[in-house]
């Protein structure tokens, strides 16, 4: 959406996932698309390299999505919901 371009500049979407995880790959595609449209930054973190407490908390929920450090979603990424979180729409 053209009206979203730059709307989320300075915001960061972080995906916590694992290599070889098909849900993580699907989620990252959505995250990258929404961030490209809105101007948000994408960060990917590997759960296998995370501290043990984080692995314990999120192992069965990956991929986990965070917006500006706050947990946003897990398992799947809803494109409209993520866009709304980044742009304040909705």
N, CA, C and O atoms as a printed pandas DataFrame, in Angstrom:
     atom_number atom_name residue_name chain_id  residue_number  x_coord  y_coord  z_coord
0              1         N          UNK        A               1    0.843   -1.185    0.000
1              2        CA          UNK        A               1    0.000    0.000    0.000
2              3         C          UNK        A               1    0.884    1.243    0.000
3              4         O          UNK        A               1    1.741    1.406    0.869
4              5         N          UNK        A               2    0.677    2.085   -0.946
5              6        CA          UNK        A               2    1.507    3.266   -1.098
6              7         C          UNK        A               2    1.381    4.210    0.093
7              8         O          UNK        A               2    2.359    4.848    0.483
8              9         N          UNK        A               3    0.206    4.304    0.665
9             10        CA          UNK        A               3    0.019    5.225    1.787
10            11         C          UNK        A               3    0.782    4.790    3.037
11            12         O          UNK        A               3    0.985    5.599    3.942
12            13         N          UNK        A               4    1.209    3.527    3.101
13            14        CA          UNK        A               4    1.953    3.025    4.248
14            15         C          UNK        A               4    3.447    3.316    4.154
15            16         O          UNK        A               4    4.150    3.205    5.158
16            17         N          UNK        A               5    3.949    3.684    2.987
17            18        CA          UNK        A               5    5.386    3.868    2.777
18            19         C          UNK        A               5    5.927    4.898    3.761
19            20         O          UNK        A               5    5.483    6.046    3.785
20            21         N          UNK        A               6    6.881    4.477    4.563
21            22        CA          UNK        A               6    7.514    5.359    5.534
22            23         C          UNK        A               6    6.729    5.563    6.814
23            24         O          UNK        A               6    7.213    6.235    7.725
24            25         N          UNK        A               7    5.530    5.006    6.912
25            26        CA          UNK        A               7    4.680    5.215    8.080
26            27         C          UNK        A               7    5.290    4.661    9.361
27            28         O          UNK        A               7    4.999    5.146   10.454
28            29         N          UNK        A               8    6.133    3.647    9.224
29            30        CA          UNK        A               8    6.698    2.995   10.405
30            31         C          UNK        A               8    8.218    3.184   10.484
31            32         O          UNK        A               8    8.910    2.410   11.145
32            33         N          UNK        A               9    8.730    4.215    9.805
33            34        CA          UNK        A               9   10.173    4.469    9.844
34            35         C          UNK        A               9   10.619    4.589   11.300
35            36         O          UNK        A               9    9.968    5.247   12.111
36            37         N          UNK        A              10   11.722    3.950   11.611
37            38        CA          UNK        A              10   12.230    3.966   12.980
38            39         C          UNK        A              10   11.704    2.837   13.843
39            40         O          UNK        A              10   12.175    2.658   14.966
40            41         N          UNK        A              11   10.752    2.077   13.358
41            42        CA          UNK        A              11   10.204    0.942   14.109
42            43         C          UNK        A              11   10.922   -0.321   13.678
43            44         O          UNK        A              11   11.465   -0.385   12.575
44            45         N          UNK        A              12   10.928   -1.321   14.539
45            46        CA          UNK        A              12   11.623   -2.576   14.255
46            47         C          UNK        A              12   10.716   -3.759   14.500
47            48         O          UNK        A              12   10.054   -3.857   15.534
48            49         N          UNK        A              13   10.698   -4.663   13.524
49            50        CA          UNK        A              13    9.998   -5.940   13.670
50            51         C          UNK        A              13   11.080   -7.005   13.793
51            52         O          UNK        A              13   11.934   -7.145   12.917
52            53         N          UNK        A              14   11.032   -7.745   14.880
53            54        CA          UNK        A              14   11.998   -8.807   15.129
54            55         C          UNK        A              14   11.280  -10.141   15.048
55            56         O          UNK        A              14   10.216  -10.329   15.636
56            57         N          UNK        A              15   11.882  -11.070   14.305
57            58        CA          UNK        A              15   11.345  -12.424   14.257
58            59         C          UNK        A              15   12.340  -13.348   14.943
59            60         O          UNK        A              15   13.519  -13.380   14.593
60            61         N          UNK        A              16   11.856  -14.088   15.909
61            62        CA          UNK        A              16   12.648  -15.104   16.595
62            63         C          UNK        A              16   12.254  -16.441   16.001
63            64         O          UNK        A              16   11.101  -16.857   16.112
64            65         N          UNK        A              17   13.198  -17.114   15.375
65            66        CA          UNK        A              17   12.881  -18.369   14.707
66            67         C          UNK        A              17   14.068  -19.308   14.670
67            68         O          UNK        A              17   15.045  -19.125   15.396
68            69         N          UNK        A              18   13.973  -20.314   13.817
69            70        CA          UNK        A              18   15.030  -21.314   13.671
70            71         C          UNK        A              18   15.263  -21.590   12.194
71            72         O          UNK        A              18   14.350  -21.493   11.373
72            73         N          UNK        A              19   16.475  -21.927   11.881
73            74        CA          UNK        A              19   16.828  -22.326   10.527
74            75         C          UNK        A              19   16.092  -23.619   10.190
75            76         O          UNK        A              19   16.017  -24.529   11.015
76            77         N          UNK        A              20   15.550  -23.697    8.972
77            78        CA          UNK        A              20   14.848  -24.900    8.541
78            79         C          UNK        A              20   13.396  -24.973    8.969
79            80         O          UNK        A              20   12.722  -25.964    8.685
80            81         N          UNK        A              21   12.907  -23.967    9.631
81            82        CA          UNK        A              21   11.508  -23.928   10.095
82            83         C          UNK        A              21   10.645  -23.335    8.982
83            84         O          UNK        A              21   10.811  -22.168    8.629
84            85         N          UNK        A              22    9.723  -24.127    8.427
85            86        CA          UNK        A              22    8.905  -23.631    7.318
86            87         C          UNK        A              22    7.966  -22.508    7.750
87            88         O          UNK        A              22    7.703  -21.599    6.963
88            89         N          UNK        A              23    7.461  -22.547    8.966
89            90        CA          UNK        A              23    6.615  -21.453    9.446
90            91         C          UNK        A              23    7.420  -20.171    9.577
91            92         O          UNK        A              23    6.907  -19.082    9.322
92            93         N          UNK        A              24    8.687  -20.299    9.975
93            94        CA          UNK        A              24    9.561  -19.126   10.092
94            95         C          UNK        A              24    9.802  -18.514    8.721
95            96         O          UNK        A              24    9.787  -17.292    8.574
96            97         N          UNK        A              25   10.021  -19.348    7.728
97            98        CA          UNK        A              25   10.246  -18.858    6.362
98            99         C          UNK        A              25    9.018  -18.116    5.848
99           100         O          UNK        A              25    9.142  -17.052    5.243
100          101         N          UNK        A              26    7.835  -18.673    6.086
101          102        CA          UNK        A              26    6.593  -18.025    5.657
102          103         C          UNK        A              26    6.384  -16.705    6.393
103          104         O          UNK        A              26    6.005  -15.703    5.787
104          105         N          UNK        A              27    6.632  -16.709    7.694
105          106        CA          UNK        A              27    6.460  -15.493    8.492
106          107         C          UNK        A              27    7.425  -14.408    8.034
107          108         O          UNK        A              27    7.047  -13.241    7.937
108          109         N          UNK        A              28    8.665  -14.784    7.752
109          110        CA          UNK        A              28    9.659  -13.803    7.335
110          111         C          UNK        A              28    9.276  -13.155    6.005
111          112         O          UNK        A              28    9.517  -11.965    5.805
112          113         N          UNK        A              29    8.690  -13.918    5.111
113          114        CA          UNK        A              29    8.229  -13.339    3.836
114          115         C          UNK        A              29    7.205  -12.238    4.087
115          116         O          UNK        A              29    7.276  -11.169    3.480
116          117         N          UNK        A              30    6.263  -12.495    4.971
117          118        CA          UNK        A              30    5.232  -11.505    5.295
118          119         C          UNK        A              30    5.869  -10.297    5.981
119          120         O          UNK        A              30    5.579   -9.153    5.631
120          121         N          UNK        A              31    6.730  -10.557    6.949
121          122        CA          UNK        A              31    7.385   -9.467    7.688
122          123         C          UNK        A              31    8.181   -8.580    6.734
123          124         O          UNK        A              31    8.079   -7.354    6.795
124          125         N          UNK        A              32    8.964   -9.186    5.864
125          126        CA          UNK        A              32    9.779   -8.407    4.933
126          127         C          UNK        A              32    8.909   -7.571    4.001
127          128         O          UNK        A              32    9.234   -6.417    3.719
128          129         N          UNK        A              33    7.823   -8.135    3.529
129          130        CA          UNK        A              33    6.920   -7.404    2.640
130          131         C          UNK        A              33    6.311   -6.198    3.358
131          132         O          UNK        A              33    6.324   -5.087    2.828
132          133         N          UNK        A              34    5.779   -6.416    4.560
133          134        CA          UNK        A              34    5.138   -5.330    5.301
134          135         C          UNK        A              34    6.161   -4.263    5.678
135          136         O          UNK        A              34    5.872   -3.069    5.596
136          137         N          UNK        A              35    7.335   -4.679    6.084
137          138        CA          UNK        A              35    8.363   -3.710    6.475
138          139         C          UNK        A              35    8.857   -2.906    5.276
139          140         O          UNK        A              35    9.137   -1.714    5.406
140          141         N          UNK        A              36    8.967   -3.536    4.125
141          142        CA          UNK        A              36    9.365   -2.814    2.914
142          143         C          UNK        A              36    8.317   -1.761    2.559
143          144         O          UNK        A              36    8.654   -0.669    2.102
144          145         N          UNK        A              37    7.059   -2.095    2.770
145          146        CA          UNK        A              37    5.977   -1.165    2.448
146          147         C          UNK        A              37    5.850   -0.026    3.456
147          148         O          UNK        A              37    5.444    1.080    3.099
148          149         N          UNK        A              38    6.195   -0.293    4.707
149          150        CA          UNK        A              38    5.967    0.692    5.765
150          151         C          UNK        A              38    7.225    1.433    6.195
151          152         O          UNK        A              38    7.137    2.460    6.868
152          153         N          UNK        A              39    8.384    0.932    5.818
153          154        CA          UNK        A              39    9.631    1.576    6.214
154          155         C          UNK        A              39   10.209    1.074    7.530
155          156         O          UNK        A              39   11.205    1.612    8.013
156          157         N          UNK        A              40    9.597    0.053    8.114
157          158        CA          UNK        A              40   10.117   -0.519    9.366
158          159         C          UNK        A              40   11.355   -1.370    9.069
159          160         O          UNK        A              40   11.553   -1.839    7.948
160          161         N          UNK        A              41   12.161   -1.553   10.078
161          162        CA          UNK        A              41   13.372   -2.350    9.966
162          163         C          UNK        A              41   13.054   -3.785   10.371
163          164         O          UNK        A              41   12.232   -4.017   11.258
164          165         N          UNK        A              42   13.711   -4.756    9.714
165          166        CA          UNK        A              42   13.538   -6.180   10.011
166          167         C          UNK        A              42   14.781   -6.689   10.725
167          168         O          UNK        A              42   15.909   -6.402   10.323
168          169         N          UNK        A              43   14.560   -7.438   11.773
169          170        CA          UNK        A              43   15.643   -8.091   12.501
170          171         C          UNK        A              43   15.249   -9.558   12.679
171          172         O          UNK        A              43   14.110   -9.860   13.036
172          173         N          UNK        A              44   16.188  -10.458   12.431
173          174        CA          UNK        A              44   15.923  -11.891   12.594
174          175         C          UNK        A              44   16.875  -12.418   13.658
175          176         O          UNK        A              44   18.084  -12.194   13.590
176          177         N          UNK        A              45   16.326  -13.113   14.630
177          178        CA          UNK        A              45   17.132  -13.708   15.699
178          179         C          UNK        A              45   16.932  -15.210   15.688
179          180         O          UNK        A              45   15.820  -15.697   15.482
180          181         N          UNK        A              46   18.010  -15.941   15.911
181          182        CA          UNK        A              46   18.001  -17.401   15.919
182          183         C          UNK        A              46   17.724  -17.905   17.335
183          184         O          UNK        A              46   18.481  -17.621   18.263
184          185         N          UNK        A              47   16.652  -18.642   17.487
185          186        CA          UNK        A              47   16.298  -19.166   18.803
186          187         C          UNK        A              47   17.380  -20.080   19.358
187          188         O          UNK        A              47   17.591  -20.131   20.569
188          189         N          UNK        A              48   18.068  -20.803   18.476
189          190        CA          UNK        A              48   19.123  -21.707   18.935
190          191         C          UNK        A              48   20.274  -20.955   19.595
191          192         O          UNK        A              48   20.991  -21.530   20.414
192          193         N          UNK        A              49   20.464  -19.677   19.254
193          194        CA          UNK        A              49   21.542  -18.873   19.830
194          195         C          UNK        A              49   21.061  -17.999   20.986
195          196         O          UNK        A              49   21.849  -17.260   21.576
196          197         N          UNK        A              50   19.784  -18.080   21.306
197          198        CA          UNK        A              50   19.187  -17.259   22.363
198          199         C          UNK        A              50   19.522  -17.831   23.735
199          200         O          UNK        A              50   19.870  -19.006   23.858
200          201         N          UNK        A              51   19.414  -16.996   24.764
201          202        CA          UNK        A              51   19.616  -17.492   26.134
202          203         C          UNK        A              51   18.618  -18.616   26.459
203          204         O          UNK        A              51   17.528  -18.668   25.888
204          205         N          UNK        A              52   18.990  -19.490   27.358
205          206        CA          UNK        A              52   18.168  -20.648   27.707
206          207         C          UNK        A              52   16.762  -20.255   28.151
207          208         O          UNK        A              52   15.796  -20.928   27.793
208          209         N          UNK        A              53   16.632  -19.191   28.912
209          210        CA          UNK        A              53   15.294  -18.786   29.376
210          211         C          UNK        A              53   14.403  -18.411   28.192
211          212         O          UNK        A              53   13.213  -18.727   28.185
212          213         N          UNK        A              54   14.974  -17.742   27.194
213          214        CA          UNK        A              54   14.198  -17.387   26.010
214          215         C          UNK        A              54   13.832  -18.635   25.211
215          216         O          UNK        A              54   12.720  -18.736   24.694
216          217         N          UNK        A              55   14.758  -19.581   25.109
217          218        CA          UNK        A              55   14.456  -20.845   24.409
218          219         C          UNK        A              55   13.323  -21.571   25.129
219          220         O          UNK        A              55   12.409  -22.093   24.490
220          221         N          UNK        A              56   13.384  -21.603   26.446
221          222        CA          UNK        A              56   12.333  -22.267   27.223
222          223         C          UNK        A              56   10.969  -21.593   27.003
223          224         O          UNK        A              56    9.948  -22.269   26.875
224          225         N          UNK        A              57   10.968  -20.270   26.962
225          226        CA          UNK        A              57    9.722  -19.516   26.819
226          227         C          UNK        A              57    9.094  -19.645   25.435
227          228         O          UNK        A              57    7.869  -19.682   25.313
228          229         N          UNK        A              58    9.930  -19.715   24.381
229          230        CA          UNK        A              58    9.409  -19.591   23.027
230          231         C          UNK        A              58    9.579  -20.820   22.150
231          232         O          UNK        A              58    9.134  -20.800   21.002
232          233         N          UNK        A              59   10.199  -21.884   22.634
233          234        CA          UNK        A              59   10.504  -23.048   21.806
234          235         C          UNK        A              59    9.292  -23.564   21.038
235          236         O          UNK        A              59    9.400  -23.873   19.851
236          237         N          UNK        A              60    8.164  -23.659   21.685
237          238        CA          UNK        A              60    6.972  -24.231   21.050
238          239         C          UNK        A              60    6.079  -23.173   20.403
239          240         O          UNK        A              60    4.946  -23.471   20.025
240          241         N          UNK        A              61    6.575  -21.942   20.270
241          242        CA          UNK        A              61    5.770  -20.859   19.713
242          243         C          UNK        A              61    6.368  -20.254   18.444
243          244         O          UNK        A              61    5.773  -19.345   17.866
244          245         N          UNK        A              62    7.535  -20.738   17.993
245          246        CA          UNK        A              62    8.198  -20.095   16.865
246          247         C          UNK        A              62    7.411  -20.268   15.578
247          248         O          UNK        A              62    6.751  -21.288   15.380
248          249         N          UNK        A              63    7.479  -19.289   14.718
249          250        CA          UNK        A              63    8.191  -18.031   14.879
250          251         C          UNK        A              63    7.440  -17.077   15.810
251          252         O          UNK        A              63    6.209  -17.058   15.844
252          253         N          UNK        A              64    8.198  -16.300   16.552
253          254        CA          UNK        A              64    7.627  -15.294   17.435
254          255         C          UNK        A              64    7.991  -13.936   16.855
255          256         O          UNK        A              64    9.143  -13.690   16.498
256          257         N          UNK        A              65    7.013  -13.069   16.765
257          258        CA          UNK        A              65    7.219  -11.744   16.196
258          259         C          UNK        A              65    7.101  -10.696   17.294
259          260         O          UNK        A              65    6.193  -10.732   18.124
260          261         N          UNK        A              66    8.050   -9.759   17.273
261          262        CA          UNK        A              66    8.061   -8.642   18.212
262          263         C          UNK        A              66    8.024   -7.342   17.416
263          264         O          UNK        A              66    8.650   -7.234   16.362
264          265         N          UNK        A              67    7.294   -6.366   17.922
265          266        CA          UNK        A              67    7.298   -5.029   17.338
266          267         C          UNK        A              67    7.880   -4.096   18.388
267          268         O          UNK        A              67    7.315   -3.915   19.466
268          269         N          UNK        A              68    9.020   -3.511   18.051
269          270        CA          UNK        A              68    9.736   -2.623   18.975
270          271         C          UNK        A              68    9.975   -3.299   20.328
271          272         O          UNK        A              68    9.879   -2.658   21.375
272          273         N          UNK        A              69   10.282   -4.585   20.298
273          274        CA          UNK        A              69   10.638   -5.321   21.503
274          275         C          UNK        A              69    9.473   -5.947   22.255
275          276         O          UNK        A              69    9.690   -6.757   23.156
276          277         N          UNK        A              70    8.257   -5.593   21.909
277          278        CA          UNK        A              70    7.076   -6.151   22.577
278          279         C          UNK        A              70    6.524   -7.305   21.738
279          280         O          UNK        A              70    6.367   -7.176   20.524
280          281         N          UNK        A              71    6.232   -8.432   22.393
281          282        CA          UNK        A              71    5.712   -9.573   21.641
282          283         C          UNK        A              71    4.424   -9.199   20.934
283          284         O          UNK        A              71    3.497   -8.648   21.528
284          285         N          UNK        A              72    4.393   -9.512   19.657
285          286        CA          UNK        A              72    3.241   -9.177   18.824
286          287         C          UNK        A              72    2.429  -10.426   18.485
287          288         O          UNK        A              72    1.204  -10.428   18.612
288          289         N          UNK        A              73    3.109  -11.480   18.057
289          290        CA          UNK        A              73    2.406  -12.669   17.578
290          291         C          UNK        A              73    3.322  -13.881   17.642
291          292         O          UNK        A              73    4.529  -13.748   17.843
292          293         N          UNK        A              74    2.740  -15.063   17.471
293          294        CA          UNK        A              74    3.543  -16.271   17.355
294          295         C          UNK        A              74    2.848  -17.241   16.407
295          296         O          UNK        A              74    1.655  -17.115   16.130
296          297         N          UNK        A              75    3.615  -18.210   15.917
297          298        CA          UNK        A              75    3.230  -19.233   14.942
298          299         C          UNK        A              75    3.051  -18.682   13.530
299          300         O          UNK        A              75    3.762  -19.101   12.617
300          301         N          UNK        A              76    2.148  -17.780   13.339
301          302        CA          UNK        A              76    1.899  -17.201   12.009
302          303         C          UNK        A              76    1.829  -15.687   12.130
303          304         O          UNK        A              76    1.531  -15.147   13.196
304          305         N          UNK        A              77    2.107  -15.011   11.020
305          306        CA          UNK        A              77    2.044  -13.549   10.997
306          307         C          UNK        A              77    0.892  -13.137   10.106
307          308         O          UNK        A              77    0.866  -13.466    8.920
308          309         N          UNK        A              78   -0.051  -12.426   10.671
309          310        CA          UNK        A              78   -1.167  -11.886    9.913
310          311         C          UNK        A              78   -0.719  -10.538    9.332
311          312         O          UNK        A              78   -0.408   -9.605   10.072
312          313         N          UNK        A              79   -0.693  -10.457    8.019
313          314        CA          UNK        A              79   -0.169   -9.273    7.338
314          315         C          UNK        A              79   -0.917   -7.999    7.737
315          316         O          UNK        A              79   -0.282   -6.983    8.022
316          317         N          UNK        A              80   -2.225   -8.031    7.762
317          318        CA          UNK        A              80   -3.011   -6.839    8.101
318          319         C          UNK        A              80   -2.791   -6.427    9.555
319          320         O          UNK        A              80   -2.694   -5.238    9.860
320          321         N          UNK        A              81   -2.713   -7.399   10.437
321          322        CA          UNK        A              81   -2.516   -7.104   11.855
322          323         C          UNK        A              81   -1.146   -6.479   12.096
323          324         O          UNK        A              81   -1.018   -5.539   12.880
324          325         N          UNK        A              82   -0.113   -7.008   11.414
325          326        CA          UNK        A              82    1.234   -6.450   11.559
326          327         C          UNK        A              82    1.279   -5.036   10.988
327          328         O          UNK        A              82    1.840   -4.136   11.614
328          329         N          UNK        A              83    0.707   -4.836    9.830
329          330        CA          UNK        A              83    0.683   -3.508    9.221
330          331         C          UNK        A              83   -0.011   -2.507   10.155
331          332         O          UNK        A              83    0.472   -1.391   10.349
332          333         N          UNK        A              84   -1.136   -2.914   10.725
333          334        CA          UNK        A              84   -1.867   -2.031   11.642
334          335         C          UNK        A              84   -1.031   -1.707   12.881
335          336         O          UNK        A              84   -1.053   -0.576   13.366
336          337         N          UNK        A              85   -0.303   -2.685   13.387
337          338        CA          UNK        A              85    0.545   -2.446   14.560
338          339         C          UNK        A              85    1.649   -1.443   14.250
339          340         O          UNK        A              85    2.042   -0.654   15.109
340          341         N          UNK        A              86    2.143   -1.479   13.023
341          342        CA          UNK        A              86    3.238   -0.596   12.641
342          343         C          UNK        A              86    2.764    0.813   12.269
343          344         O          UNK        A              86    3.470    1.793   12.507
344          345         N          UNK        A              87    1.587    0.907   11.697
345          346        CA          UNK        A              87    1.124    2.200   11.194
346          347         C          UNK        A              87    0.081    2.870   12.071
347          348         O          UNK        A              87   -0.255    4.036   11.867
348          349         N          UNK        A              88   -0.427    2.135   13.043
349          350        CA          UNK        A              88   -1.470    2.692   13.894
350          351         C          UNK        A              88   -2.847    2.630   13.266
351          352         O          UNK        A              88   -3.811    3.160   13.817
352          353         N          UNK        A              89   -2.942    1.981   12.107
353          354        CA          UNK        A              89   -4.235    1.850   11.427
354          355         C          UNK        A              89   -5.029    0.730   12.042
355          356         O          UNK        A              89   -4.463   -0.236   12.553
356          357         N          UNK        A              90   -6.302    0.849   11.998
357          358        CA          UNK        A              90   -7.155   -0.246   12.456
358          359         C          UNK        A              90   -7.668    0.054   13.783
359          360         O          UNK        A              90   -8.411   -0.745   14.353
